[in-house]
């Protein structure tokens, strides 16, 4: 019997990537909540697994050669799980390259830019004292809009981001893109992105992955302690 993978998680876009992937792949897993607003990501035991003090992370007790392995960085986790299961990573070398380039696009582009958009549009103005910075708000709002334009044009050509097959690249991008309203974006001129968002949202495994600890998701705009932990100096 397959031993459960230990998932170190909090309900954020990066956390959702892995809960969705585990559900899509049919892998058993045990959730260990890492409350990032309370600073649990800095606990010594967690840092042994994720030295960059970020979740998600996993420990697979049945890793390579049957030995346990710990993995941090959501993109690396997705690639590992795809290799482990032989699912959602692309059936050919050409497909795998397509998956990997869109996964890297999310990791290096959409994730960081959308994260900064959330910060400067939602959180910074609500801090004490407020940091309402028009240049930063425009900079990240506009860059996210550019990235969604790239994505919409790609999805005009293929059903999914890497081609006509669902992959870990979709699982990586969808959690961030699903929050487009909080990034002050519009889908009125992006029909292909809207179609893709709605199609993935209807997948049962996506719904199950999003439901993991959903009740723990909080609005840190009014949580000064969480702001200090997340946005303070470490």
Number of C-alpha atoms within 10 A of each C-alpha: 3 9 12 15 21 17 22 25 26 24 25 17 20 23 22 27 28 27 29 25 25 22 18 20 17 11 15 12 18 14 16 14 18 22 17 19 19 14 15 18 24 18 11 12 11 18 14 11 19 21 13 13 19 21 26 28 25 25 20 20 16 15 14 10 6 9 9 12 14 16 16 19 16 21 20 14 20 24 18 15 21 19 13 13 12 12 17 24 26 22 11 9 10 10 17 15 14 18 25 19 13 21 26 15 16 23 20 11 16 24 21 15 22 23 17 20 24 21 19 23 23 19 20 19 15 19 18 10 8 10 13 16 12 10 10 15 20 14 14 22 21 17 16 26 20 13 17 20 17 13 20 21 16 17 22 16 12 13 16 21 27 26 16 12 16 18 27 28 27 23 24 29 23 21 23 21 23 17 14 17 11 13 26 16 15 12 16 8 10 17 14 21 26 17 16 18 17 12 12 19 16 10 12 13 19 22 15 15 21 22 14 18 13 13 8 12 11 12 10 16 15 13 13 14 14 19 19 14 17 15 14 9 6 6
